[in-house]
Amino acid sequence: ETASHRKSRQLARRFNKLKVTDGKKKGVLYIGHLPKGFNETELKSFFTQFGAVSKLRVARSQKTARPKGYAFM
């Protein structure tokens, strides 16, 4: 067995772990570097094309209530 063959098997095992097998799994997604004008409704409408969005939180400044530029969904 050559070193290149071993390396390709190792990479294949690594990428097989990343495959999504069940579309019903939930998780938390961090979205950074958002433009200043993006709000919750625009984000939700954009990401619903990829699946159901159950919860969305845009981080905001406590003093000014303006978005900080990142969100969790």
N, C-alpha and C positions, 0 to 999 in steps of 0.2 A: 504494500500500500504506500503510495507516494504522499509526500507532505501536502501537495496541493489538493489531493483527494480528501485527506483528513480535514484540511482547512475548509473545504466546501461543505463537508458533512457537518462541521461545527457551526458554520454560518446558517445552514439549513435548520439545524435544531434551534438556534437562537431566534430565527424569524418565524418558525412554527409556533413559538410561544406567543407571538404578537397577533396571530390570526384571531379574528372575532368569530366564534362559532355560534353563539347564541345572541340574537339581536335584542333580547329582553333584559339583558344585564344592565344595571344602573351603575353610574359612576359620577365623579365630580370632574368637571372640565374647567381649567383655568384659561382665561382669555386675557392676554396682555396687550399693551400698546394700542388701546382703543382710541380712535379720534375723539376730540372733545364733544362733537355733536351726537355721538351714539347714545341712545337711551334704551331702556328696558324693552319697549315695544318693538323697536327696530331690530334689536338683537334676537328677540324671541321669534319674530317673523322670519329672520334670516336662517336661524338654526333649525326651525321646524322642517325644513326641506331634507334634513339628514335624519330626523327621528323626533320622537316626542320630547318636549322640554317640560319637565315637571316642576323645576324650581330655577329661578334666576335671581342673582344678586349682583348689582353693580355697586362697587365700593364708592362711597361719597365722602367728601370732607364734612366734618362736623360743624365747622364754622360757616362755610358758604353753601353747603349742600350740592356742590358741583362734583361731577364724576372725577375720580382719581386716575382713570385710564385703564382699569382692569375690572374683570368680572369673574364670577363663579357661576357655573350652571350645572 
